[in-house]
């Protein structure tokens, strides 16, 4: 079961994935009957926050385990219907597609001579998806009234933040299995519009980049895409973060492009160092054995992803830096300060 494989935090009911089997034995039949008859009411999602490198917080909405199971079932019904219709330029949360494929596609565009990037930032995309617009799109995909009603209830179930319930009149909170598919359904309209205009681009979830041949063309594209996004998709473009610039000054999925080569963007390195500081800090109160085990898992995951970029000397420098931090942890442990 994919929900078990992905694990994750408990929702507002406090139930973990390990509790699910027994709970399903006791209540599954009744809940399934509620779903079939259109009476099921999802729980509000639990608001949790993840600290970002700049100190700001990124909000996630965690459904209960049972609601995650139901959402995953919806995805398994809808995905085979809509995924074959999605654009070839879309790489996020799709079978047999990945971030690496998106990055390499952009790299190929750069090699072809498109050296100017139109970097469009969708402001708080997941929090601002228009529910009525989304439900209209879903109504064109399926005529199953019960399914549409259930999805609408998930969208409007609300959110509990620090024990206080808040309504959710818009948005598809990140944290559940259904949100990525719904986001792709909305942004597929953007993909199709860009294709119709003949643009070369790549999109991974709400992160997309368009490659053009000149800055003047890029500025024209940025204006027209901003207009489409805000008028047709009812979303908001962040004018401050959006830009038209040489590809070596832009970031896409943690990478930047220098000629035909891939390099780590500085923000990706800073995020990496932030996580290492968290894992090797003297105040987290964990044993050295657990510290090293968690560090190993993180380092392997990071290298598996960023290993396609060129950064040999940077790797050496980071390796020395990590070793120094670990030695400091050992010294602190020996001195009794941790």
N, C-alpha and C positions, 0 to 999 in steps of 0.2 A: 504494500500500500504506500503510495507516494507521500501521504501526510505523515505516516510513521517515519519514512525515510528522511523527510525534511526536518523532523522534530519540531523545535520552536518552543516559544514561551506559551504558558497557559493564558487563556482568555479571562474574562471577568468572573467566570464561575470557578476559577482556580483548578479546573480539571486538567491533568497532564495527559499526554499520549498514552502513558502506561495505565491510566485509569480508564481509558476509553473502552477496552474490550468488555470489562464487566458492566460498565454503564450501558453499552449497546445491548448486551444480553438482557438487561432489565428494562430498558426503555426504547430500544430500537424499533420494535414493531409499532408502537404507538406513534413515534416520530415519523416513521415512514408513512403511516396512514394520514398523519397531518399534512405531509408534503403532497400526497396524492390528491387529497381533498381541498388543497389550497388554504389550509388553516395554520400552517407552520409559520411561526414568527421568529426570525433569527434574533440572537442576542446582540446588543450593542457591542462594538469592538472596544478593546481596551487600548487606551492611548499610552504608548511608551515612547521614550526619547533616546536617541543616540547622539552622543557628543561628536561634533565634527572638528576638524583640525583647527578651524578658526575660532573655536569656542562656542559657536552657535549650536543649536539643537535641531536635529531632524526628527520629525514625528512619524511614528508608524501606528497603524491600527491593527491590533491582534484579535482575530475572531476566536471564539471558543473552538475546541478541538472538533466537536460535532459539526459546527458550522463550517470548519475548514474541510471536513469530509464531504459535506454537501456541496460546497463550492467546487471542490475537485471533481465531483461527479458531473456538475454542470459544465466544467471545462472539457471533460472527456466526451460530452455530448456535442458541444458547440464547436470545439476545435477542429474536428475532421470536416465540418461543414465550411467553416470560414477560412481556415489556414490555406487551403489550396488557392483561394482567391486573393490572398495578400500579395503585395509587391515583392519582387525579387530583391529590392533594395532594403527590405525590412529584415533585421537579423535578431531582434530581441524576443526572448521567450517563445521561440518557435522550434519545432522538432528539427534536429540535424542542422541547426544554425547557431552561431556563436558570436561573441565579441571579437574574437580573433579574425573571423571571416569578414566582419564589418571593417575592422582596421586595415586588413590586407586589401580590401576593395578600394578604400580611400588611397592607400599607398599606390595602387595600380593607376588610379586617376592622376595622381601627382606625377608618376613616371611618364604619363601621356602628355604632360605639359600644362596641366591645370594647377597653377601655383598660388591661386587666390582662393581663400576659404570664406564662405558665408556661414558664420557660426551663429545660429539662432537659438536663443535661450528661452524656453517656455517657462514662464513664471509660475511656480508652484502647480505644475500640471496636474498631478494626481489629486490635489485638493480642489481643483477648479473645474473638473469635467462637469458639464451641464447635464443633469439627469434627464430632462425632457428630450434633449437632443440625442443622448445616448439611447434612450428607450425607443425613440423613433428609428434609429439605425438597427436596433435589435429586432424591431417589429418587421423589418425587411428581410431579416435572416431566418426567423422562425415565426410560425403562426400559432405556436403552442402557448395558449393564454396562461396556463398554470405556471409554465416555466418563466414567462415574462413577469408574471405577478411575483414569483419568488425572487427573481433578480431585483425587481423594484424594491422589495422589502429589505433585501440585503443592503441596497444603496441607502435606504432611509432609516436603517435600524438605529442610527445614532452612535455616539461615542462616549465612553466614560473616561474622564480625565481626572485623576486624583479623587476618585469617588463621586464626581459630579457628572451627571448625564448632560450631553449636548446634542442637539439635533444636527443632522448632516444634510442640509438642503442641496449640497453640491459635492462633487468629488467622489473618487474611488480610492479609499485609504490604502496605502501600501501596507502589506503584511499578510494578505490573504491570497489564495491561489487564483481567485477570479479576477483580481485587479489587472494583472498583466494582459490578459486576453481582452478585457474591456478597453484597456488603453490602446491596444493594437487596432481594435475595431474603429475607434475614433480617429486615430492617426493614419489609418489606411487611406482616408480621404485626402490627407495631405500628400501621401506617397503618390497616389494616382494623379493628383494635380501637378506635382513636380514632374512626373513621367510625361504627362500630356504636354508640358512646356519644354520637354527635351532636356531637362537638367540631369547632371551626373551627381549623385548623392548617395549617402548611406545613413540609415537610421537604426538605432538600437534603443528601444523603448522611447522615452521622450528626448533622447540625445541624438541630434542629427546634424549633419554638416553637408553643405552644397559646395561643389568645386567649380570654379569658373576661370576664364582666361585673363580677366583684367579687373582692376579695382572698380572702374566705372560700371562694368557689367554686374559686379558683386553688389554695389550699392543699389542698383536698380532691382536686382533680385531680392535683396533684403526688404526693400519697401513693399514690393508686391506680395512676398510671402507673409510679411507682417499683416498686411491687409487681409489676406485670405484666412490666416489663422484667427484673427480677431473677429472678422465678420462672419465667416462660414462655420468655423469650429467653435466659436464663442469662448475662446481661450484668450490668454494675455501673453504677449511677448515682453520679456524684460529688456527694455531698450538699453539699460546700463550695461548689461552683460553681453548683449548681442553685438557682433562686430563683423566688419569686412577687413581681412588682414591676410598677409602672406601665411602660407600653411605652417611655416616653422614658428609662427607666433600664436598658433591656435592649438587647442587641446581637443582630442576626440578619444573618449574611453581610456583616458590616462596616458595617451601617447601624443607625440608631436612628430612632424614629418620634415626631415632635412634631406632635400634631394630625393633619392630613392630609398633612404634608410629611415628606420623607425627608432625613435629615442623616447625615453621616459620623460613625461612632462614634469616640470619642477614640483607642481602641486601633488603629483603621485608620489614623488620622493618624500615630500613633507608629510603626507598622510602615512607613508610607511614608517617614518621616523617617529611620528606621533604614536602609532600602535606599538612600536618597539619600546618607547618610553613607558607606555602603560604596562607592558609585560615585564619590564625590568626595573620598574620603580620600587623604591624601598618601602613604600607605604601600602602595597597591596596585600601584605600579610600572608603570602603563600610560600610553601616550601620550595627549595631550589629544584627539587626533582619535578614538581608540578610546573614550576616556572619554565624550566627547560623544555618540558614536554609540550606546553602551550606555545612556546616560542618556535619549536620545531615545526609544529603544525602550521603556524602562520607563515613561516619562512618558505615552507614547501609550496603552500598555496600561492604566495606572492610570486615566487620564481616560476611556477607553472604558468601563471598568467603573463607576467612581464618579461619572461625569458625570451620572447620573440623580438624584443627591442635590443638595440646595441648600447651596452653600458658596462664594458669590461672594467675600466678604471673605476667607475662609480661603484661597482660591486666590491672591488678590493677595498675602497675607502669605507664603505658601509660595513664590510666584514670586520675591519679593524675597530670601527666605532662600536659595533655590537659586542665584540670581545671585551673591550674596555668596560662597557656597562655591566657585563656579566662578572668581570673581576671585581668591580665595585660592589656587586651584590654579595659575592663570596666574602669579601673583606668585612662588609657590614654584618654578615651573619656570624663571622668569627669573633667580631668585636661585641656581638650581642645587641646591635642596634636594630636588627630586624629579626 
